Amino acid sequence: MHRHNTPLRGVTAIPHPKPDDPNYTAVNYTYAGRSGHIHEVVEIGGRELAKVGFDDRKIVYYLLEDLELDTTAKRGTFHDTEAKPT
């Protein structure tokens, strides 16, 4: 079973990428401003990237610094709401 290991797992995140940032593609801008949840945070090249999942089950990476985080919201990802095998 794949488990995520990050203290920010499940935190609500709204991406706000800077306009015309070469670190981002059209997909990043499509999901900009939408509410999602962090699945995990990874460090690549000294920068922290957050893997953000959205309600349509799309996963998009954003620089952690470009996310508005709501640590007071109920934590969870779509993995937490999937039916568990019995």
C-alpha positions in Angstrom: 0.0 0.0 0.0 1.3 3.4 -0.9 1.4 5.9 2.0 2.2 9.5 1.9 4.6 10.9 4.4 4.3 14.6 5.0 3.1 16.8 7.8 1.1 18.9 5.3 -0.8 15.8 4.0 -4.5 16.6 3.6 -4.1 20.4 4.1 -6.4 22.4 1.9 -4.4 24.3 -0.7 -5.3 26.9 -3.3 -2.6 27.4 -6.0 -1.7 30.9 -7.1 1.0 30.5 -9.7 2.6 33.7 -10.9 1.6 34.7 -14.4 3.8 33.4 -17.2 6.1 31.5 -14.8 8.2 29.1 -16.8 8.0 26.5 -14.0 4.3 26.0 -14.9 2.4 24.6 -17.8 -1.2 25.2 -19.0 -2.4 22.5 -16.6 -1.1 24.4 -13.6 -3.0 27.5 -14.7 -6.2 25.5 -15.4 -6.2 24.5 -11.7 -5.1 27.9 -10.4 -7.5 29.3 -7.8 -9.2 25.9 -7.3 -9.3 24.3 -3.9 -7.4 21.0 -3.5 -5.5 19.0 -0.9 -1.8 18.3 -0.5 -0.9 14.7 -0.9 2.8 15.1 -0.3 5.7 17.5 -0.5 8.9 16.7 -2.2 12.2 18.6 -2.5 13.7 18.8 -6.0 16.7 21.0 -6.7 16.4 22.7 -3.4 12.8 23.8 -4.0 9.7 22.3 -2.3 7.0 21.1 -4.6 3.6 20.1 -3.4 1.6 17.3 -5.0 -2.0 18.7 -5.0 -5.1 16.6 -5.6 -8.3 18.1 -6.8 -11.9 16.8 -6.7 -11.8 15.4 -10.2 -8.8 13.2 -9.0 -6.3 15.2 -11.0 -2.9 15.6 -9.4 -0.9 18.7 -10.2 2.5 19.8 -8.8 3.0 23.4 -7.5 5.8 25.2 -5.8 4.9 25.2 -2.1 5.5 29.0 -2.0 2.7 29.5 -4.6 0.0 27.8 -2.4 -2.4 29.4 -0.1 -2.7 26.9 2.8 -5.7 26.5 5.1 -4.5 24.4 8.0 -7.7 25.0 9.9 -9.9 23.1 7.3 -10.7 19.5 7.7 -7.8 17.5 6.4 -8.1 14.8 3.8 -7.4 13.7 0.3 -9.5 11.7 -2.1 -7.6 8.6 -0.8 -9.3 9.1 2.5 -12.8 9.0 1.1 -12.4 6.0 -1.2 -14.3 2.9 -0.2 -12.1 0.5 1.8 -12.1 -3.2 0.9 -13.9 -5.4 3.3 
